């Protein structure tokens, strides 16, 4: 039998380095290359390994060999006074689609020989665009008309236009489901379009004026950035509910997700930083760049980020180290070898904590206190844990969202404390304001089930 104090010592030793990701997740600048004036966007042909960069003020597209980081071609747009704005690449057919914010022209380029295939005048002020890799439908936002224009890229014909809320800044296709998501930069609305029927299905309230979108297909979540918001909103696409708000400094906009490893990268123009989130939406690293980063794309086959720097007219490549880390494989054997009725419960708690998107500066004293509580008593003291979490919440409450969804693992843990769960109504959301938390100050007189439902959710641990 492993002693209580041995288990505690091992757990605390592991926990002390658990959230210090920067030491084991290093990064390195590979290279930078000069392109045209004010590169606004970037995308990659994953088969050719070519990067395509629209230079907004030069009227050109720079083609970069991503392995050697050298410009191998510069494509001039034939349209007079062209302002190539955003870009998306169809790697299957090696086609490059470029929007123009000023002229409303969609340009189609042969990515192999650099020749312009067609120029389609389809709107007034084209901005973002994305393509369904399976059926070739292209979705383009028009900032002036406030609509999404759907283009059949096989026949180069407009299928239809869909009216949306003002300033559709971001459009993204979920390649797994075919659903299309459109962010409004003025309202707090995200429109959802059925990619099969091309009908507007419903709206999601993001809680912020949405500018940027990215989808993590591994866990079916949608990331939302807002230029003036101090958080990244994470939405569960199964329930269409906000599940997390990750605190950051305002200035984040563009994002990109590596669907192979689930890592999402967010650029912040104000702080000259890249934020890296793992597959479970936990921020594991911040990369500081010398220039103001804007658009980014990633290689799905390597941990490489390509980022545009409009103020220096350049594109940089950055590589990072990433190993997906779960708590269960590390803790399971240690905890289960500890012969106690609390073993499974301890494992549930630690595993549950690891599913929360943690900040890099997480308060490890909180986690240490939780484990000490378990190790010293040999059992789980619900009220003692509640005090720890409440203290942590009070220290960080100015960073908390107003409401959060109740995670299922929290409910499962709460149910372990009572056989009378039918008496309690399990809420879908928890209010995180002072009024709703006032009832838990008298912790000793509350049912442990209520304590866990009210305190353990993300309000207290984020």
N, C-alpha and C positions, 0 to 999 in steps of 0.2 A: 504493500500500500504506500502510495506517495503521500507525504505529510502535507498538511494544509499550508505550512509556511514554505515548503518547497514549491508547491504549485504557485503560490502567490509571488515568490521570488522570480520564477521563470516567466510568469505572465507579465509582471511589471518590467522585467528586463526587455522582453519583446516589445511591450507597449512603449517603452521609452524611446525606441527608434521607429515606431510604427508609422508615424506620420511625418517623418523627416525624409521626404522623397528626393530632395535636391542632391543629396550625397550619392545616391545610387542611380539617379536618373539625370546623367549629365547631358549637355548638349554642346554642339560645335558649329560654328559658322563654316560653311564649306567654301562659298564664293559669292561674289556679287558681279553683276554685269550691267553696263549702261545700255538703256534702251531709248525710246523716243521721249517726247515731252509729256509729262504727267500720265504715267501708266495707271489706268483706273481699275483694271481687272486682270485676271489670269486664270487659265485653265490648262489641263494637260491631256494630251493624247497618250493614254497609258500603253498603247501598243508601239507607237513610234517613239515614245519617250520625248516628245516635243512639247514645249510650253508655248502658248499663244497669248500675247499681251497686247491689248488695244491701247494705243497712245492717244489720249484724248485731244491734246493740242497739236499733235503732229499729223493727224489724219492717217496714221499707219498702224500696222500690226507687226510686232516683232516676234520672230520665231526663234526659240532658244533650244539648243541641244541641252536637255536637262542633266545629262550625265557629265558633260564637260563644262556646262554653264558658259556657252559661247553663243552669240547671235549668228544664226546660219542663214537667215533671210529677213528681209524687211518688205512687207507687202503694202503698197499704196492703195488706198481706197479711191476708186474712180470718181466718186461723188464730189462735187465742188463744195468746199468748206466742210468737209467731213469731220465729224467728231465721234469716232468709235468709242463706245461707252462701256458696255458689258459684253461678256463673251461666254459661250458654252461650246464644248467640243463633243461631237459624236465619234467616239473612238472606233466604233464598229465600221463606220463608212469613211472615217477620216475627213469629216466635214466640220467646218468651223462657222458658227453663227454669231454675228456681231450686231448689237443694237446701236442706234444713234439717237442720243437725247435731243439733238437740235433739229435734225431733218426728218426724223421719224422713219428712216429707211433701215430695213433689215438686209444685211449683206451676208451672202453665203460664199465661203471660200473653200477651195480644194486644199486640204491640209497637206497633201503630198507635194504638189507642184506649185502651190501658192497662187494659183489662178483664181480670179473671182468668177464664180459660177453664175450668180444672179444678184441683183439689187432690187428689193421689193419695197415699195412705198406702202406701208401698211398702217401707219399711225401718225400721231403728232409729236409725241415725245417718248420714244421707246427707252426703257430703262432695263430692268432685270429680265432674265430669260433662263429657262431650263428645259431639258428635253427628256421625254420618256424613252429610255434606251430600248424598250421592247417594241413599241409601235411607231416610234419616230415622230410623235406629236411634240411640237414645240410650243411652249407657253411663254408669251411675251407681255410684259406690263407696259401700259401707256400712262404716264404721269398726268398728262393733261386731260385725256379723255376718261381717266379713271376706269379702265377696263383691262381685261386680260384677253389678248388676241391669240387664238389657237391656230397654228399653222401645220398643215400636212407637209412634212419635209420631203416626202417621197415624190409628191406631185408639185410641190411648191405652190400650194393653194391655201387660202384662208378657209378654215372650217367654220369658225364662228367667233364672235366677240362676246364676252361676259362682263356686264357692269359690276364694279366692286366699289368699296369705300375709297375715299380720297387718298391720293399718294400711295399707290401700291409699290412699295420700295423693294420688296423681296418676293421671289417666286421660287418654289422648290417642289420637286417631284419625289414622292416616296417610291423608289424603284421596286420595292417589294409588293406594295399594295396598289400602285398606280394612282393613288390619291395625290392631289395637287394642293399646296398650301400657299396662300397669298397674304402677306403682311401689309397692313395699312399704316402709313407713317403718321397719320393724324389722329385716327380713331384708335381704340384699343381692340380692334377687330382683326381676326385671322379668318379668311374665307377658306372653305374646303370645297374643292371641285372633284367630282367623280371623273377619273381619267378615262373610263370606258364610255360613259354617256356624254361627258363634257357638260354636265349640269351642275349648277351650284347647289350643294347639299345643305350646308349649315354653316354657322359661324362659331368660333371659339373666342372667348374673352380672355385676352392675354394679360390684362391688368396694367399694361404699359403701351406707349405709342411705339409699335413694333417697326423696327427697321431691318433687322437681319434674321434669317432663319437657317437652321441646319437640322437634319434628321439623323438620329443614331438608330440605324436599322437593327442593330443587335438587341437593343432593349425597347424599341418602339417608342422613343421619346423625341420630342421636338424642343429644340433650344431656340430661345427668342432673345434678341438683344434690342436695346433701345438706346439711342444716342445720348439721351440725357438721364438715363436711369442708372442707379447705383447697384444694379443686380442683373444677373442672367436668369431668365425664367425658364423652368423646365416643365414641360407639359407631357403627361401620359396620354399617348394617342389612342389607347384603348378606352379610357374614360373621358378623354378630352378635358381633364382637370389639371390645374396647376399643382404640382407635387413638391417642387422646391423653388426657392429663390436664392441664388448663390451671390453673396455680396462681392462687389467689385468697385472700382472707381469708374465714374462715367467716362464715356468716350469709346466704348466697344460698339462695333457694328458688324463687320464681316466675319464669317465663320466658315469652317470646312471640317468635315468628319471623315476619318479613315474608316471605311466600313469593314475592313479586315480585322482591325484590332479594337475598334470602338472608340478611338481617341478623337476628341473634338478640340480644335484649335480656334481661339477667338483672338482677334487683333484689337488693340486699344491704341488709337491714334493720339490720345491725350498723354498717356504715360509711356509711350514707346515700348509696349510690352505685348507678348503673346501669352495667353492663359491656356494651359493644357488640362483638359478634363479626361479622366479615364472612362472605361466602359460603364461604370456605375455613377457617372456624373460627379466624381470627386476630383477636385483640383489637385493635381500632383506636382505641377511645376509652373513657374513663371519664367519666361525668357525675355531678357532685356535686349532691345535692338538699338543700334545707333541712330536709325532714321525713324520717321513716323510711319509705321506699317499700316497698310490698308487692306487690300484684297489678298486672299491666300488660297492656295490649292495644295493638295497633298498627294504624294505617291502612295497608292494602295499596297505597293510591294516592298516599301522600305519606310523607315521612320524619318522621312524627309519632308520638310515644309518649304514651299516656295511662296515668297511674299513680295508684293509690290511696294515700292517706296516712292510715291509721287513727288515728294519734295526734293529728292535727289535723282529723279529720273532713272531709277535702277530696280533690279530684281535680285533678291538674295535667296540663298538656300541655307537651311538650317536643319541639322539632324539632331535627333534626341533619342535617348535610351528609354525603353519602356518595357516592363515586364508586368503583366497583369497580376495583381496581388489579391488573394482572397484570404479571409481570416480562418476559415474552417480547416483547410489542410494543415495549417501551422498549429492551431490550438486543439484540434479534435483529439489527437492521441493523448496530449498532456492532460486535458481536462477529463476525458473519459477514464483515464488510468487512475484519476483521483476518485476513490470509492466513496461517493457521497450521493445522497438523494438529490443534491443540487447540481450535479454534473451537467445533466442535459439542459437545465435552466441557464446555467452559466454560459454554456455554449450558444444557446439561443440569444442571450443578451449580447455577447461579444459579436456574434455574426450579424445581429441586427444593427449594431452600431456601425459596422463596416459597410452597410448598405446606404448610409447617409452621406450625401456629398459634403465632405469636410473641407474647411478652409485650411490653408497651409499653416496658419498660426493657431491651430486648434489647441484648446486648453487641455494639455495632457494631465494636469492635476485632477480634472474631473474624472478622466478615465482611471487614473491611479486610485482615486478615492472610491470609485465603484468597485474595483477589484479588491482593494483592501477591505471593504465592507463584506464582500463575499468570503475572502480568505480568513479573516479574523473570526467571523461568526460561524463559518461552516454552513451557513444557510443564507437565503436571500431575504434581506430586510427591506421590504417595500418602502416603509416610511423613511428609512435612512437614505436610501437611494433617491427618494423624492426630494429630500432636503438638498442633496448634492446638485441635482438637476435644476432645482428652483434657484439656488444660488448662482449657478452658471447662467441661467436665463436672465436673471436680474442684471448681471454684468454685461450682457450682450444684447439686451432687449431692443436697443435702438437700431440694431441691424436686422431685426426679425421682420418677416412679412406679417400682414394683419391676420391672415388665416392660412392654415395648411390642411391638406388632406390627411386623414388618419391612416397611416400605413398598416397593412394587414398583420405584419409581424408584431406590431405594438398591441393590437387587439388580442392576438394569440397569447402573448405574455400576460396581459391583464387577466385573461380568463383563467390563468393558473392560480389566481389568488382567491377565487370564489367559486362555489358550486351553484350560486344563485344568479347566473348571468341573465336569466330571463327578466330579472327586475330592472336591468339597466338597458337603456337605449344607446346603442353604439352610434355615435355621430359620424357623418361623412367628413366633416371638417372640424377643426379646433380653432377657436378664436384665441389670438395671441396677445390681446390687449390687456391692460392692467385690470380692467373690471372683471373679465372672465377668469383671471388668475387669482383674484382676491380670495376666492373661496378655499384655496389650497394652502393658505398661510397657517390654518389650524390643522396641520397635517395629521396629528395623532388622533383626531376625531373623525377622520374620513375613512371610508372603506378603501382598502388597498386597490381594488379594481378601479375605483374612480381616480385614485392618484395616478395610476399608470396610464389611464386614458387621457388624463388632462396634462400630465407633465412629460411623459416620455416621448411624445411625438416631436416632430422636427423643431417646434418652437423652442424647446429647451436644448436640443442637441446641435442645432445648426450653427 
